[in-house]
Amino acid sequence: MREPVRRAAEACPVEVAIAVVGGSWKMTVVKHLLGGPLRFNALNRAVGPVTPRVLTRQLRDLEADGVVHREVYPEVPPRVEYSLTPLGESLAGLVESLNTWGEAYADRLAAASSS
């Protein structure tokens, strides 16, 4: 168990969830992997303005926490695909709720700025 997750487990379940999926771009990664496995460059394009270094770090954390699976195929050049584990797939409802809330919030901000 990663140290931030272990510390969060001492506080409360909400903190555990935030420790696992609350990092930069993590929920966006999960959102895009809900559609199926993606190679690194395709995932990087889908996620948006994230540097490869940051995306790699987030993927490693998600893999360490059992949310993402990294499959390396023995080919030349090597092919690496990322997919969700069953634990990662269980985040689908949370992703949908956050996506809906984010859209409503953005609409609210847009309406307030145009008034």
C-alpha positions, 0 to 999 in steps of 0.5 A: 500500500502506498504511504499516502493511502496508508495515512488516509486509511487512518483518517476516513474512507473519503480520504482513502478515495481521494488518496487513490484517485484525487491526484492530477489527471487520475479521474480523467485517466479512469474516464478514458480507460472506461472505454477500453484499453489504450496505449500511452500516446493515445491516452496522453492525447485523450487526457489533454494538456498533461506532460508525459512525465506527469501522466506516467507518474499518475499511471504508476500510482493508479497501477500501484493502487490496483486501479490500472493494469499495465500490459507489456507485449513482447514485441519490437518495438514494445507495445504497452497498453493500459486498462482498468482492473475490476477495481478501476471499473468500479469507479464508473459511477463516480466518474459519471457523477463527477462528469455530470457535476462538472458540466453543470458547474461549468454551465453555471460559471458560463451563465454567471459570466455572461450576465 
